[in-house]
Amino acid sequence: MTVRRDDKEPARYRPDLVIGRDELFADARAQLARGGSVLLHGPAGIGKSTVLRALAAENAGTAARVLRCSATESESHLPFLALADLFGLVLDEVAPRLPAAQRTALESALTGRGESTLQRDGLALRLAVLSTLRALSAEGPVLVVADDLQWLDPASAELLGFAARRLGDSPVQMLCAVRTDGEEYDRHLRACPPDTLAVRLGPFSRTQVSALLDHRGYTTLSRSTVRDIHRTSGGNPLFALELGRALAESPTRPRPGEPLPVPTSLRALVLSRLEMLSDAARRTLLVASAGARPTLALLHAAGRDDAEAEIAQAASLGLLITDPEDPALRFTHPLISAALYAEAPAQERRAAHTALSTAASDPIERARHLALAATGPDPEVAARLAEAAAMARDRGAPSVAASLGLLAARHTPADGTPAPDERRLQAAEDAITAGEVDLARDIAREVLTRATVPAERVRAWMVVIEAAGQALGEVDAVFPQVLADAGDDPRLLALVHYQLAWREVVVNGDFAKSRQEAAHAAELAARGGDRRTELMALAFQSSTETLMGHPDAPATIRRALQEPQDPDVASHHNGAAMSRFRWLLMSDQLPEARTAITALLREARRRGMVESEVHFSRLLADTELRFGHCGRALDLAGESLRLARDSGIGESASAMLASVAEASGGDVERAMALARESADHAEVDGDQLYLSLALAALGYAQLVSGDAQAAVRSLRRVRELEQGMGITDPARGRWQGDLAEALVRIGEPGEAQELINTTRVHALRLNRASVLAVLDRAEALVRAARGEHQAAIAQLTSAQERLAKLGYGLEEARAAFARARLRSRGPGPAGYDEAARLFRRCRALPWLRQVDEAVASGPAEADPVPAATPAALDGLASMERQVAALVMEGATNREIAGRLFISVKTVEATLTRVYRKLGIRSRVDIVRLAAGRRAP
């Protein structure tokens, strides 16, 4: 059909609702903006129509005409049907402008009168389509939107292709979508103009599938279920939505180890091909679908003697992919395997699992099949499953261990030893390790409904608290209950007080109280003989002491590292090795810190500790940033953020570090968006610890973007938060230098100097060499603002040399840049080459852009003399004169507010009026005016 510009359909499909297609959407949008055409292609259900509709809605406003057609398979045999959709409503308008032969041929084709055919009226019809498009485009741009190009009737496809190749400069664009299903899309390009951009839509990531399901309202699905949906759907959004809908509507969820149920709407896509299999081949494929990694050898061992012929039959039907180089058999889509399993009767499924329980070579796989073949409690099966879970845990597969543990609990008799709930709690703890916090929480809550033994209840409560992550405020009501359950047992109380230590710092921001709770937990654990909890508590105590700048921190770290050690604690993100890494990093021992965190990351990955991997990837990125390796840091920070979003763990922390990495070496706008996302997460969680870090990242990004005023607002709040929490070590967030620099930029050198002096006291006490160098860099800017250019340049030179010696590449480059800027004000060359070289070595793209802008603007002029005369000061109002007089004395806004008994906001508002009245821009200009009035 055709849609005129003045009565086009409302744009219901907004681009921001096209989930997971940002990059390809941008490419297609740019192509259309250039006047080109776009062909979207990919398999069924991949989202081509959604993207096509969004692009069409976005571009409809710039087209005078929008011609649409959407073919279907059932109508593809009808000639000229697509042509009738496109031109049916414009025929009466265009026909008078066509030559008689063309008009007759086109009318005959579109109306069905005269039995027009390509063989009889070929040339006239081809020219008629071309002439029609040219006639319409003479009135303005034309957009042709064609969905499901593969079902276009051959006659219409031929005619459109003929016209498309000959449109030349006519403003006609085509926006098409075609299902390819693995076949080449090239042949479909024949129906499009020569400049058409082919855009392939690939499968969604797990994060994108999760976002899609949330957007459609399926928010109650656990992360482990979303993971299974992603795997079964192969990332296909349509398949994922159908699976999500079926699970959301189902009263029961699949048992552990079982594939997801496949709804009838999806089974129809594959069952037609399955029906063509022989009964024997179907049973062979059922065994293959039940196996973790089916091979011909496995099928033979499972009793499928004619497996070669049956697999060949399945491959010929497009159900399986075989590769002579790879013994593994792969279904062409995971959905085929799931549908095959879902269709099989329960008895046949159990038979397949029984065969695989002896045929599989891996003991973990054999135990899983044994469980799925069994019915009801069976102590022997339960024991085999528990052994397999322990083996999976040792192999670094905690997710598998959790699944096997739940199966073991299901097959454990009610009076068995260990009890079913004990095995469930072990499965919940494995799920926590694997990052499947929703599953862990559900298991623990179920156990709490019936558990009466204090140890089991406290253990379950610990899972609930751990599953809350940083949102400990949400489980505040748990702590009185768990303390009551713990009674006077020191082992149980140690677990509770360890969590209370976390609560104090995360929820209340009280490091002193948190340190006391951690020390008490360590003492209780030692008394109860619980070495693991003792080590965790000591590690946390040392971390709080480090951030507080407490003198006992090194001694506490040494206590936490004493033997005997626990291997789980040694590689945990809250363990003693982590505390040691933090100490090394804050003490400027960058090479040693990198070695330590790299080893921790490697071990976390080996053991499948997802939460630890999220944090260690982020911290390695932080270390690389300090070295000035911005590209490497961007990669690591992105990896940490992706994993955090997939697992729902550590999202605030990962977004915060990704923001810093983007502001240093990537996109500053994205950096600010990530910092705000991190701050929002922390605000929702009530997490003051990460809120301060997120705001520090935001302030840094705002400074890099050139918005010093916004940077001051963000970083002043960081200062307030850290003062409230009792954090005194400036190496923790390293925001003080950025705040001082931003204060200088907005004309507040007095406040900047006050901040520098206060911070320097703590940095000297704790021997934070890199912080001292950064403070010197900031102080040089204060001196420059006061006109002490030579002293400022000397201080910057010293700071740069010290930062280079310590290995802080990006900070070194920033000092060189500041020095070049100051030198550009005096005689001689500006000397930006060194700063550019250092930023280029760091791959600090946002900073390099600042260098380019500085070079392009030429030598910086000295600060201009204020437009007002010194006598203008006498024309100020009484309050304005008092504030100005105190500014001349070097008082900060806070000091002025205290001396005049007014608020800081009133000081700021008064200064704004003073600037406006005097035609000046900063406090420095007030000082200059005063100096001019005193001059003889």
RATA-V834957 format. One record per pair of residues at least 4 apart in sequence whose ideal C-beta (glycine too) atoms are under 7 Angstrom apart, sorted by the first residue. I is the first residue (numbers start at 1). J is the second residue. Records with the same first field share a line. If there is no record, write none. Layout:
BEGIN
I->J ; J
END
This chain:
BEGIN
1->68 ; 85 ; 88 ; 89
2->65 ; 66 ; 67 ; 89 ; 90
3->8 ; 9 ; 66 ; 68
4->8 ; 65
5->63 ; 64
8->60 ; 66
11->57 ; 58 ; 60
12->57
13->17 ; 50 ; 53 ; 54 ; 57
14->54
15->25 ; 54 ; 58
18->25 ; 50 ; 51 ; 54
19->208 ; 211 ; 212 ; 215
20->204 ; 208 ; 211
21->25 ; 47 ; 51
22->26
23->27
24->28 ; 199 ; 201
25->29 ; 51
26->30
27->31 ; 199
28->32 ; 38 ; 55 ; 197 ; 199
29->33 ; 55 ; 58
30->34
31->36 ; 38 ; 197
32->36 ; 38 ; 55 ; 59 ; 173
35->171 ; 173
36->173 ; 195 ; 196 ; 197
37->173 ; 174 ; 175 ; 192 ; 193 ; 195 ; 196
38->175 ; 196 ; 197 ; 199
39->176 ; 178 ; 185 ; 188 ; 189 ; 192 ; 196 ; 198
40->48 ; 51 ; 52 ; 176 ; 177 ; 199 ; 201
41->178 ; 180 ; 185 ; 198 ; 200
42->46 ; 48 ; 180 ; 200 ; 201 ; 202
43->179 ; 180 ; 181 ; 236
44->179 ; 181
45->236 ; 237 ; 238 ; 239
46->201 ; 236 ; 237
47->51 ; 201 ; 237
48->52 ; 177 ; 201
49->53 ; 147 ; 177
50->54
51->55 ; 201
52->56 ; 145 ; 147 ; 175 ; 177
53->57
54->58
55->59 ; 175
56->60 ; 145 ; 175
59->63 ; 143
60->66 ; 143
62->141
63->141 ; 142 ; 143
64->139 ; 140 ; 141 ; 142
65->136 ; 142
66->143 ; 145
67->86 ; 142 ; 144
68->85 ; 145
69->82 ; 85 ; 86 ; 146
70->147 ; 148
71->75 ; 76 ; 82 ; 148 ; 151 ; 152
72->148 ; 151
73->151
75->81
76->151 ; 153
77->153
78->153
79->153 ; 155
80->84 ; 109 ; 110 ; 153 ; 155 ; 156
81->85 ; 153 ; 156
82->86 ; 152 ; 153 ; 156
83->87 ; 109 ; 110 ; 156 ; 159
84->88 ; 110
86->144
87->91 ; 110 ; 132
88->110
90->94 ; 136
91->95 ; 107 ; 110
94->98 ; 132 ; 135 ; 136
95->103 ; 107
97->135
98->102 ; 103 ; 106 ; 128 ; 131
99->103
100->104
101->105 ; 124
102->106 ; 124 ; 127 ; 128 ; 131
103->107
104->108
105->109 ; 116 ; 121 ; 124 ; 125 ; 128
106->110 ; 125 ; 128
107->111
108->113 ; 114 ; 116
109->116 ; 125
116->120 ; 121 ; 125
117->121
118->122 ; 125 ; 155 ; 158
121->125
122->126
123->127
124->128
125->129 ; 159
126->130 ; 159 ; 162
127->131
128->132
129->133 ; 159 ; 160 ; 162 ; 163
130->134 ; 162 ; 163 ; 166
131->135
132->136
133->137 ; 142 ; 163 ; 167 ; 170 ; 172
134->138 ; 170
136->142
137->141 ; 142 ; 170 ; 171 ; 172
141->171
142->171 ; 172
143->173 ; 175
144->172 ; 173 ; 174
145->175
146->152 ; 174 ; 176
147->177
148->177 ; 179
149->176 ; 177 ; 178 ; 188 ; 191
150->178 ; 179
152->156 ; 157 ; 191
153->157
154->158
155->159
156->160
157->161 ; 191
158->162
159->163
160->164 ; 191
161->165 ; 190 ; 191
162->166
163->167
164->174 ; 191 ; 192 ; 193
165->194
167->172 ; 193
174->192 ; 193 ; 196
176->192
178->185 ; 188
180->185
185->189 ; 198
189->196 ; 198
192->196
203->234 ; 235 ; 236
204->208 ; 209 ; 212 ; 235 ; 237 ; 240
205->235
206->210 ; 226 ; 227 ; 230 ; 646
207->211 ; 642 ; 645 ; 646
208->212
209->213 ; 226 ; 229 ; 230 ; 235 ; 240
210->214 ; 226
211->215
212->216 ; 237 ; 240 ; 241
213->218 ; 221 ; 226 ; 240 ; 244
214->219
216->241
218->244 ; 245 ; 248
220->248
221->225 ; 226 ; 244 ; 247 ; 248
222->438 ; 439 ; 442
223->227 ; 436 ; 438 ; 647 ; 648
224->228 ; 436 ; 438 ; 439
225->229 ; 247
226->230
227->231
228->232 ; 260
229->233 ; 240 ; 243 ; 244 ; 260
230->235 ; 240
231->334
232->243 ; 259 ; 260 ; 334 ; 335 ; 338
233->239 ; 240 ; 243 ; 335
234->239 ; 333 ; 334 ; 335
236->240
237->241
238->242
239->243 ; 266 ; 335
240->244
241->245
242->246 ; 263 ; 265 ; 266
243->247 ; 260
244->248
245->249 ; 263
246->250 ; 261 ; 263
247->253 ; 260
250->261
254->258 ; 259 ; 260 ; 261
256->403 ; 406 ; 407
257->368 ; 371 ; 372 ; 403 ; 407
258->372
259->338 ; 341
260->338
261->342
262->266 ; 267 ; 335 ; 338 ; 339 ; 342
264->268
266->335 ; 339
267->271 ; 339 ; 342 ; 343
270->274 ; 335 ; 336 ; 339
271->275 ; 339 ; 343
273->317 ; 318 ; 319
274->282 ; 340
276->317
277->281 ; 282 ; 285 ; 313 ; 314 ; 317
278->282 ; 313
279->283
280->284 ; 306 ; 310
281->285 ; 310 ; 313 ; 314
282->286
283->287 ; 348
284->288 ; 299 ; 304 ; 307 ; 310 ; 311
285->289 ; 314 ; 319 ; 340
286->290 ; 340 ; 341 ; 344 ; 348 ; 352
287->291 ; 299 ; 302 ; 304 ; 352 ; 355 ; 356
288->294 ; 299 ; 329
289->337 ; 340 ; 341
290->341 ; 349 ; 352 ; 353 ; 356
291->298 ; 356
292->365
293->328
294->298 ; 299 ; 329
295->327 ; 328 ; 329
296->300 ; 307 ; 308 ; 311 ; 327
297->301 ; 327
298->302 ; 359 ; 360
299->304 ; 307
300->304 ; 305 ; 307
301->359
302->355 ; 356 ; 359
303->355
306->310
307->311
308->312
309->313
310->314
311->315 ; 320 ; 322 ; 329
312->316
313->317
314->319 ; 320
315->320 ; 322
318->332
319->331 ; 332 ; 336
320->329 ; 330 ; 331 ; 332
321->330 ; 332
322->329
331->336 ; 337
332->336
334->338
335->339
336->340
337->341
338->342
339->343
340->344
341->349
344->348 ; 349
346->350
347->351
348->352
349->353
350->354 ; 373
351->355
352->356
353->357 ; 369 ; 372 ; 373
354->373
355->359
356->360 ; 369
357->366 ; 369 ; 370 ; 373
360->365 ; 366 ; 369
362->366
363->367 ; 388 ; 391
364->368 ; 388 ; 391 ; 392 ; 400
365->369
366->370
367->371 ; 384 ; 385 ; 388 ; 404
368->372 ; 404
369->373
370->374 ; 381 ; 384
371->381 ; 385 ; 407 ; 411
374->378 ; 381 ; 411
377->411 ; 412 ; 413
378->382 ; 411
379->383 ; 413 ; 416
380->384
381->385 ; 411
382->386 ; 408 ; 411 ; 412 ; 416
383->387
384->388
385->389 ; 404 ; 407 ; 408 ; 411
386->390 ; 408 ; 423
387->391
388->392 ; 404
389->393 ; 401 ; 404 ; 405 ; 408
390->394
391->395
392->397 ; 400 ; 401 ; 404
393->398 ; 401 ; 430
396->606 ; 607 ; 608
397->401 ; 608
398->402 ; 430 ; 433 ; 434 ; 608
399->403 ; 434 ; 436 ; 608
400->404
401->405 ; 430
402->406 ; 427 ; 430 ; 431 ; 434 ; 436 ; 439
403->407
404->408
405->409 ; 423 ; 426 ; 427 ; 430
406->410 ; 424 ; 427
407->411
408->412 ; 423
409->420 ; 423 ; 424 ; 427
412->416 ; 420 ; 423
414->420
416->420
418->422 ; 423
420->424
421->425 ; 447 ; 451 ; 456
422->426 ; 456
423->427
424->428 ; 443 ; 447
425->429 ; 447 ; 456 ; 459 ; 460 ; 463
426->430
427->431 ; 443
428->432 ; 440 ; 443 ; 444 ; 463
429->433 ; 463
430->434
431->436 ; 439 ; 440 ; 443
432->437 ; 440 ; 463 ; 466 ; 467
433->608 ; 609
434->608 ; 610
435->610 ; 611 ; 647 ; 649
436->440
437->441 ; 467 ; 469 ; 648 ; 649
438->442
439->443
440->444 ; 463 ; 467
441->445 ; 463 ; 464 ; 467
442->446
443->447
444->448 ; 460 ; 463 ; 464
445->464
447->451 ; 456 ; 460
448->457 ; 460
451->456 ; 457 ; 460
453->457
454->458 ; 485 ; 486 ; 487 ; 489 ; 492
455->459 ; 492
456->460
457->461 ; 485
458->462 ; 482 ; 485 ; 486 ; 492 ; 495
460->464
461->465 ; 478 ; 481 ; 482 ; 485
462->466 ; 495
463->467
464->475 ; 478
465->475 ; 478 ; 499
468->472 ; 474 ; 475
469->649
470->506 ; 652 ; 685 ; 687 ; 690
471->685 ; 686
472->502 ; 503 ; 506 ; 507
473->507 ; 686
478->482
479->483 ; 500
480->484
481->485
482->486 ; 496
483->496
486->492 ; 493 ; 496
489->493
490->494 ; 524 ; 527 ; 528
491->528 ; 530
492->496
493->497 ; 524
494->498 ; 521 ; 524 ; 525 ; 528 ; 530 ; 533 ; 537
495->499 ; 533
496->500
497->501 ; 517 ; 520 ; 521 ; 524
498->518 ; 521 ; 533 ; 536 ; 537
499->503
500->504 ; 517
501->514 ; 517 ; 518 ; 521 ; 540
502->506
503->507
504->508 ; 510 ; 513 ; 514 ; 517
505->509 ; 510 ; 511 ; 514 ; 544 ; 689
506->687 ; 689
507->686
509->688 ; 689 ; 724 ; 725
510->514 ; 725
511->515 ; 544 ; 547 ; 548 ; 725 ; 726 ; 727
512->516 ; 726
513->517
514->518 ; 544
515->519 ; 541 ; 544 ; 545
516->520
517->521
518->522 ; 537 ; 540 ; 541 ; 544
519->523 ; 541
520->524
521->525 ; 533 ; 537
522->526 ; 534 ; 537 ; 538 ; 541
523->527
524->528
525->530 ; 533 ; 534 ; 537
526->534
530->534
531->535 ; 564 ; 566
532->536 ; 566 ; 568 ; 569
533->537
534->538
535->539 ; 560 ; 565 ; 566 ; 569 ; 575 ; 576
536->540 ; 569 ; 574 ; 575
537->541
538->542 ; 556 ; 559 ; 560 ; 576
539->543 ; 560 ; 574 ; 575 ; 576 ; 578 ; 579
540->544 ; 574
541->545 ; 556
542->546 ; 553 ; 556 ; 557 ; 560 ; 579
543->547 ; 579 ; 582
544->548
545->550 ; 552 ; 553 ; 556
546->553 ; 579 ; 582 ; 583 ; 586 ; 729
547->727 ; 729 ; 732
548->726 ; 727 ; 728 ; 729
549->728 ; 729 ; 762 ; 765 ; 766
552->556
553->557 ; 583
554->558
555->559
556->560
557->561 ; 576 ; 579 ; 580 ; 583
558->562
560->576 ; 579
561->576 ; 580
565->569 ; 570
566->570
567->571
568->572
569->575 ; 576
570->575 ; 577
571->575 ; 600 ; 603 ; 604 ; 607 ; 609 ; 612
572->612
573->578 ; 611 ; 612 ; 615 ; 616
574->578
576->580
577->581 ; 596 ; 600
578->582 ; 600
579->583
580->584 ; 596
581->585 ; 593 ; 596 ; 597 ; 600 ; 619
582->586
583->587
584->589 ; 592 ; 593 ; 596
585->593 ; 623
586->729 ; 731 ; 732
588->769 ; 770 ; 806
589->593
590->594 ; 623 ; 626 ; 627 ; 807
591->595
592->596
593->597 ; 623
594->598 ; 623
595->599
596->600
597->601 ; 616 ; 619 ; 620 ; 623
598->602 ; 620
599->603
600->604 ; 616
601->605 ; 613 ; 616 ; 617 ; 620
602->606
603->607
604->609 ; 612 ; 613 ; 616
605->613
609->613
610->614 ; 643 ; 647 ; 649
611->615 ; 649 ; 650
612->616
613->617 ; 643
614->618 ; 640 ; 643 ; 644 ; 647 ; 649 ; 650 ; 654
615->619 ; 650 ; 653
616->620
617->621 ; 636 ; 639 ; 640 ; 643
618->622 ; 637 ; 640 ; 653 ; 654 ; 657
619->623
620->624 ; 636
621->625 ; 633 ; 636 ; 637 ; 640 ; 657 ; 661
622->626 ; 657
623->627
624->629 ; 632 ; 633 ; 636
625->630 ; 633 ; 660 ; 661 ; 664 ; 810
626->808
627->807 ; 809
628->808 ; 809 ; 810 ; 813 ; 842
629->633
630->634 ; 661 ; 664 ; 665 ; 810 ; 842 ; 843 ; 844
631->635 ; 665 ; 843
632->636
633->637 ; 661 ; 665
634->638 ; 661 ; 665 ; 666
635->639
636->640
637->641 ; 657 ; 658 ; 661
638->642 ; 658
639->643
640->644 ; 654 ; 657
641->645 ; 654 ; 655 ; 658
642->646
643->647
644->649 ; 650 ; 651 ; 654
645->651
650->654
651->655 ; 681
652->656 ; 678 ; 681 ; 682 ; 685 ; 687 ; 690 ; 694
653->657 ; 690
654->658
655->659 ; 674 ; 677 ; 678 ; 681
656->660 ; 675 ; 678 ; 690 ; 693 ; 694 ; 697
657->661
658->662 ; 674
659->663 ; 671 ; 674 ; 675 ; 678 ; 697 ; 701
660->664 ; 697 ; 700
661->665 ; 666
662->666 ; 667 ; 670 ; 671 ; 674
663->668 ; 671 ; 700 ; 701 ; 704 ; 846
664->810 ; 844
665->843 ; 844 ; 845
666->670 ; 671 ; 845
667->671
668->672 ; 701 ; 704 ; 705 ; 846
669->673
670->674
671->675 ; 701
672->676 ; 698 ; 701 ; 702 ; 705
673->677
674->678
675->679 ; 694 ; 697 ; 698 ; 701
676->680 ; 698
677->681
678->682 ; 694 ; 697
679->683 ; 691 ; 694 ; 695 ; 698
680->684
681->685
682->687 ; 690 ; 691 ; 694
683->691
687->691
688->692 ; 721 ; 725
690->694
691->695 ; 721
692->696 ; 718 ; 721 ; 722 ; 733
693->697 ; 733
694->698
695->699 ; 714 ; 717 ; 718
696->700 ; 715 ; 718 ; 733 ; 735
697->701
698->702 ; 714
699->703 ; 711 ; 714 ; 715 ; 718 ; 735 ; 738 ; 739
700->704 ; 738
701->705
702->707 ; 710 ; 711 ; 714
703->708 ; 711 ; 738 ; 741 ; 742
704->846
707->711
708->712 ; 742 ; 745 ; 746
709->713 ; 746
710->714
711->715 ; 738 ; 742
712->716 ; 739 ; 742 ; 743 ; 746
713->717
714->718
715->719 ; 735 ; 738 ; 739 ; 742
716->720
717->721
718->722 ; 733 ; 735
719->723 ; 739
720->724
721->725
722->727
727->732
728->762
729->762 ; 766
730->734 ; 736 ; 759 ; 762 ; 763 ; 768 ; 771
731->768 ; 771
734->771
735->739
736->740 ; 755 ; 759 ; 775
737->741 ; 774 ; 775 ; 777 ; 778
738->742
739->743 ; 755
740->744 ; 752 ; 755 ; 756 ; 778
741->745 ; 778 ; 781
742->746
743->748 ; 751 ; 752
744->749 ; 752 ; 781 ; 782 ; 785
747->921 ; 922 ; 923 ; 924
748->752 ; 923
749->753 ; 782 ; 785 ; 786 ; 924
750->754 ; 890 ; 891 ; 892
751->755 ; 892 ; 893
752->756 ; 778 ; 782
753->757 ; 782
754->758 ; 892
755->759
756->760 ; 775 ; 778 ; 779
759->763 ; 775
760->764 ; 772 ; 775
761->765
762->766
763->768 ; 771 ; 772 ; 775
764->772
768->772
769->773 ; 802 ; 806
770->774 ; 803 ; 806 ; 808 ; 811
771->775
772->776
773->777 ; 799 ; 802 ; 803
774->778 ; 811
775->779
776->780 ; 795 ; 798 ; 799
777->796 ; 799 ; 814 ; 815 ; 818
778->782
779->783 ; 795
780->784 ; 792 ; 795 ; 796 ; 799 ; 818
781->785 ; 818
782->786
783->788 ; 791 ; 792 ; 795
784->788 ; 789 ; 792 ; 822
785->924
788->792
789->793 ; 822 ; 825 ; 826
790->794
791->795
792->796 ; 822
793->797 ; 819 ; 822 ; 823
794->798
795->799
796->800 ; 815 ; 818 ; 819 ; 822
797->801 ; 819
798->802
799->803 ; 815
800->804 ; 812 ; 815 ; 816 ; 819
801->805
802->806
803->808 ; 811 ; 812 ; 815
804->812
808->812
809->813 ; 841 ; 842
810->814 ; 842 ; 844
811->815
812->816 ; 838
813->817 ; 835 ; 838 ; 839 ; 842 ; 844 ; 847
814->818
815->819
816->820 ; 834 ; 835 ; 838
817->821 ; 835 ; 847 ; 851
818->822
819->823
820->824 ; 830 ; 831 ; 832 ; 835
821->854 ; 860
823->828 ; 830 ; 831
824->830 ; 859 ; 860
825->860 ; 862
830->859
832->836 ; 851 ; 854 ; 855
833->837
834->838
835->839 ; 851
836->840 ; 848 ; 851
837->841
838->842
839->844 ; 847 ; 848 ; 851
840->848
844->848
845->849
846->850
847->851
848->852
849->853
850->854
851->855
852->856
853->857
863->924
865->928
866->918 ; 919 ; 920 ; 925 ; 928 ; 929
867->919
868->872 ; 918 ; 919 ; 920 ; 929
870->929 ; 932 ; 933
872->918
873->884 ; 929 ; 930 ; 933
876->880 ; 881 ; 884 ; 914 ; 917
877->881
878->882
879->883 ; 910
880->884 ; 910 ; 913 ; 914
881->885
882->886 ; 900
883->887 ; 896 ; 907 ; 910 ; 911 ; 914
884->888 ; 914 ; 926
885->889
886->891 ; 896 ; 899
887->891 ; 923 ; 926
888->926 ; 927 ; 930
891->895 ; 896
892->896
893->897 ; 904 ; 907 ; 908
894->898 ; 904
895->899
896->900 ; 907
897->902 ; 903 ; 904 ; 907
902->906 ; 907
904->908
905->909
906->910
907->911
908->912
909->913
910->914
911->915
912->916
913->917
914->918
915->920 ; 921
918->929
920->925 ; 926
921->925
923->927
924->928
925->929
926->930
927->931
928->932
929->933
930->934
931->935
END
